[in-house]
Amino acid sequence: AQSVTQPDIHITVSEGASLELRCNYSYGATPYLFWYVQSPGQGLQLLLKYFSGDTLVQGIKGFEAEFKRSQSSFNLRKPSVHWSDAAEYFCAVGATGGSYIPTFGRGTSLIVHP
Amino acid sequence: DGGITQSPKYLFRKEGQNVTLSCEQNLNHDAMYWYRQDPGQGLRLIYYSQIVNDFQKGDIAEGYSVSREKKESFPLTVTSAQKNPTAFYLCASSGTQPNQPQHFGDGTRLSIL
């Protein structure tokens, strides 16, 4: 069975600093990978996705993520964080093998200090 | 614009009462889902449906029921059997291929009176 691990429950950064949120997955073949963002009291919004090809993926709001097969990782990065980036971030793996139900990590809460 | 609409935004339940959360989508997606979200526990799948008049239990279906009479609609009923219903409920939809992301509504927050 596939699984997704987000090792950091909370991350605190200063506004303007760079950001990296970690995501590790367990899956036998090449996975379909997603990052979502959730602002307080709202639903999840897709930031970016990886299916194949270039391992560095650009998303919305200035985010990018890099797929590293050797490390089973799909870390999310942003070079300069804005206060409005404070939110919950979820990594997800798209299912295969007959199921279309994705597996989500437990999320990382980003706190941005002024 | 296409999207998913959940209503109401806030809902209160009395003891012994069933309540129904609405979810409507105009994205022409075949699959729809209900998730429960509690602080620090991520998303937990309650029910999902791939086609009209068919649905499957997720990881925490006890105390909940759903129907899928129309492609656009997937209401969730929280029954009195659900002893701890206070949570944030999210509805989502997607295609049925694993490379298709989910689209989420803005959620319903359910509390006990």
Boltz contact constraints between the chains, C-beta under 6 A:
constraints:
  - contact:
      token1: [A, 32]
      token2: [B, 98]
      max_distance: 6.0
  - contact:
      token1: [A, 32]
      token2: [B, 99]
      max_distance: 6.0
  - contact:
      token1: [A, 34]
      token2: [B, 101]
      max_distance: 6.0
  - contact:
      token1: [A, 42]
      token2: [B, 106]
      max_distance: 6.0
  - contact:
      token1: [A, 43]
      token2: [B, 90]
      max_distance: 6.0
  - contact:
      token1: [A, 43]
      token2: [B, 104]
      max_distance: 6.0
  - contact:
      token1: [A, 43]
      token2: [B, 105]
      max_distance: 6.0
  - contact:
      token1: [A, 43]
      token2: [B, 106]
      max_distance: 6.0
  - contact:
      token1: [A, 43]
      token2: [B, 107]
      max_distance: 6.0
  - contact:
      token1: [A, 44]
      token2: [B, 104]
      max_distance: 6.0
  - contact:
      token1: [A, 46]
      token2: [B, 101]
      max_distance: 6.0
  - contact:
      token1: [A, 49]
      token2: [B, 101]
      max_distance: 6.0
  - contact:
      token1: [A, 51]
      token2: [B, 99]
      max_distance: 6.0
  - contact:
      token1: [A, 94]
      token2: [B, 98]
      max_distance: 6.0
  - contact:
      token1: [A, 94]
      token2: [B, 99]
      max_distance: 6.0
  - contact:
      token1: [A, 95]
      token2: [B, 98]
      max_distance: 6.0
  - contact:
      token1: [A, 96]
      token2: [B, 98]
      max_distance: 6.0
  - contact:
      token1: [A, 100]
      token2: [B, 96]
      max_distance: 6.0
  - contact:
      token1: [A, 100]
      token2: [B, 98]
      max_distance: 6.0
  - contact:
      token1: [A, 104]
      token2: [B, 42]
      max_distance: 6.0
  - contact:
      token1: [A, 104]
      token2: [B, 43]
      max_distance: 6.0
  - contact:
      token1: [A, 106]
      token2: [B, 42]
      max_distance: 6.0
  - contact:
      token1: [A, 107]
      token2: [B, 42]
      max_distance: 6.0
